[in-house]
Amino acid sequence: MVNPPWSIFFAMTPMNLRKLLLPASFLLLLVVATCAQTTLTITVSPSRVLHHDHVALRGSGFTANSNAYSHLRRPDGSEFPVLPIVTNERGEFEHDIDTLLLGPGTFEVSVEDSKSKATSNVARFEVTTDPKKTTNP
């Protein structure tokens, strides 16, 4: 009769069992630490702005002292040329979007981390020509 594979654990002494489990627990810790990434987060403010005003784009959770790439999409879905942004020592950045050359509509922006290749959430802002519809401070 052949013993089942798990029967080896019952035949092991506590010391041998510790020798087996220690490397396994270290490997599990290494995998968890590698998979635990910070979330790339961007925000825009204000969310609704007059066509000649500015929108502040802020990001966090990116690779420190590195490049990130901003992807700004027009209301029709087409994309502006990709804009490189440099992150600071905390993996954060701030960028000013000038809406003077943007037409009315809702724009979407996301940012890609150049090192991890991860992409942030999508943030939206609306450019309007109606001063009554703005959320400017």
Phi, psi and omega per residue, in radians:
M1 nan 2.415 -3.113
V2 -1.655 2.330 3.109
N3 -1.301 2.487 3.088
P4 -1.173 2.681 -3.068
P5 -1.016 -0.575 -3.100
W6 -1.318 -0.185 -3.125
S7 -1.152 -0.339 3.110
I8 -1.081 -0.573 3.137
F9 -1.182 -0.550 3.137
F10 -1.313 -0.468 -3.116
A11 -1.523 -0.173 -3.079
M12 -1.431 2.587 3.030
T13 -1.383 2.807 3.119
P14 -0.976 -0.642 -3.132
M15 -1.171 -0.766 3.121
N16 -1.149 -0.639 3.121
L17 -1.126 -0.710 3.091
R18 -1.110 -0.698 3.125
K19 -1.097 -0.560 3.133
L20 -1.371 -0.730 -3.053
L21 -1.369 -0.493 -3.117
L22 -1.061 -0.894 3.096
P23 -1.113 -0.594 3.139
A24 -1.162 -0.707 3.134
S25 -1.217 -0.615 3.079
F26 -1.121 -0.750 3.120
L27 -1.096 -0.728 3.107
L28 -1.106 -0.737 3.108
L29 -1.100 -0.709 3.117
L30 -1.121 -0.733 3.128
V31 -1.143 -0.765 3.136
V32 -1.116 -0.755 -3.139
A33 -1.143 -0.651 3.126
T34 -1.207 -0.684 -3.087
C35 -1.374 -0.364 -3.097
A36 -1.397 1.696 3.110
Q37 -1.792 2.670 3.035
T38 -1.343 2.636 3.137
T39 -1.424 2.264 3.059
L40 -1.367 2.124 -3.074
T41 -2.210 2.316 3.017
I42 -2.191 2.658 3.060
T43 -2.374 2.673 3.018
V44 -2.171 2.551 3.135
S45 -2.643 2.253 -0.040
P46 -1.360 2.985 -3.134
S47 -1.522 -0.266 3.086
R48 -2.419 2.215 -2.974
V49 -2.505 2.618 3.023
L50 -1.182 2.632 -3.017
H51 -1.051 -0.339 -3.137
H52 -1.787 0.096 -3.135
D53 -1.677 -2.996 -3.065
H54 -2.095 2.668 3.063
V55 -2.097 2.294 3.089
A56 -1.584 2.130 3.057
L57 -1.822 2.152 3.136
R58 -2.179 2.524 3.137
G59 -2.399 2.651 3.079
S60 -2.580 2.797 3.126
G61 1.552 0.140 -3.115
F62 -1.548 2.939 3.088
T63 -1.103 2.304 -3.102
A64 -1.172 2.524 3.082
N65 0.851 0.880 -3.063
S66 -2.452 -3.098 3.088
N67 -1.719 2.597 2.981
A68 -2.323 2.747 -3.074
Y69 -2.145 2.092 -3.114
S70 -1.530 2.293 3.101
H71 -2.017 1.905 3.141
L72 -1.873 2.123 -3.124
R73 -1.869 2.395 3.101
R74 -1.306 2.923 3.092
P75 -1.020 -0.474 3.125
D76 -1.468 0.007 3.103
G77 1.660 -0.243 3.111
S78 -1.273 2.755 -3.035
E79 -2.000 2.432 2.999
F80 -1.200 2.850 3.031
P81 -0.977 2.497 -3.121
V82 -1.114 2.382 -3.098
L83 -1.943 2.084 3.069
P84 -1.313 2.464 3.121
I85 -2.275 2.419 3.124
V86 -1.692 2.295 3.115
T87 -1.570 2.735 3.115
N88 -1.537 -2.994 -3.091
E89 -1.178 -0.227 3.092
R90 -1.769 0.062 -3.133
G91 1.338 0.486 -3.124
E92 -2.033 2.835 3.034
F93 -2.669 2.813 2.998
E94 -2.333 2.417 3.126
H95 -2.488 2.447 -3.135
D96 -1.716 2.186 3.058
I97 -1.784 2.020 3.111
D98 -1.534 2.128 -3.052
T99 -1.608 0.110 -3.096
L100 -0.973 -0.685 -3.104
L101 -1.657 0.074 3.135
L102 -1.646 2.439 3.065
G103 -1.454 3.039 3.113
P104 -1.141 2.596 3.090
G105 2.406 3.132 -3.130
T106 -1.715 2.200 -3.132
F107 -1.881 2.609 3.111
E108 -2.111 2.461 3.100
V109 -2.337 2.454 2.997
S110 -2.444 2.788 -3.075
V111 -2.298 2.327 -3.128
E112 -1.809 2.354 3.058
D113 -1.413 2.181 -3.061
S114 -1.185 -0.522 -3.109
K115 -1.434 -0.908 -3.059
S116 -1.484 -0.276 -3.085
K117 1.148 0.183 3.089
A118 -1.373 2.693 -3.134
T119 -2.067 2.495 -3.131
S120 -1.281 3.140 2.958
N121 -1.134 2.940 3.062
V122 -1.739 2.202 3.088
A123 -1.897 2.524 -3.103
R124 -2.142 2.533 2.996
F125 -2.490 2.640 -3.114
E126 -1.954 2.308 3.029
V127 -1.745 2.256 -3.096
T128 -2.308 2.758 3.050
T129 -1.805 0.003 -3.120
D130 -1.759 1.902 -3.127
P131 -1.008 -0.444 -3.125
K132 -1.259 -0.313 -3.074
K133 -1.773 0.230 -3.103
T134 -1.596 2.770 3.044
T135 -2.002 0.431 3.118
N136 -1.134 2.516 3.114
P137 -1.188 nan nan
